[in-house]
Amino acid sequence: MIQIEKRDSPPEILETDGVDERRAHSVSYAHDPEAYQSGERSFEFDDSIYGHESVKSALIEAQHRKCSFCESKVTHVAYGDVEHFRPKSGHRQHSEEALRRPGYYWLAYEWTNLFLCCPLCNRRHKNNLFPLRNPEDRAQSHRDEIEDEEPVFLHPGREDPEAHIGFRKAVAFAKDGSTRGRRTIEALRLNREALMEVRRDYLATAFKEIRVLLRMVESGNLTSEKETEARQVLRRLMEQKRQDAQRDDRPFASMLCDALEKVEAQIPEE
Ligand SMILES: [Zn+2]
């Protein structure tokens, strides 16, 4: 997970149709809050607004076609979900508990609440889970302040997830015992087997040549001339990888950065 910098101005449709919808929903809610809380009435959200092509393409640009959580490339646009960081229809503090309604309906078309996500992270794992450090602080309606909440999940647009989540090889771990890092990893299953396999392959390929050169240098069997040559190539390849790791459009950029540090430490002194 890396920090995502979205453009400041929302796509127009969110400011026109989105604002109209939000207003209509807020009026309906104010009219009969109990009916929405009990689930007797529920909101219908218009995915042709928050999932509009202009919204998707702005997210794709900001996120370089990567899932905001697992950093996999969302290869085909049709497979990418526009996901709501704060769930719009209902929320759960724990995955076992019943869905609490009505959810953050007033943020359904809110630009800062939208991200591009792979279907696995979004539908299967995150779903409506949205724990708060203190559930008592939860905003219940458009009249409440979300700024009073302390979400457990890392917000990829507002903070740097790399301060909380690091990688040991292909395995994500919570840095410095970060509770928010740990719970984000667990809830989104960022160490699910299929994803780890892709990350392992990615690492193996990315460092293949470097590992061969490292072994040669470590072996001590090279003539000094050959060793100098091998070190030169190694330095060049490492520099390439450093540049790669700084590019946010690389899949698993966060993991690549951590792996690079490890490899760097393994290069024997001259
Ligand atoms: Zn994902």
Boltz pocket constraint, residues with backbone or C-beta under 6 A from the ligand:
constraints:
  - pocket:
      binder: B
      contacts: [[A, 67], [A, 68], [A, 69], [A, 70], [A, 71], [A, 72], [A, 117], [A, 118], [A, 119], [A, 120], [A, 121], [A, 122]]
      max_distance: 6.0
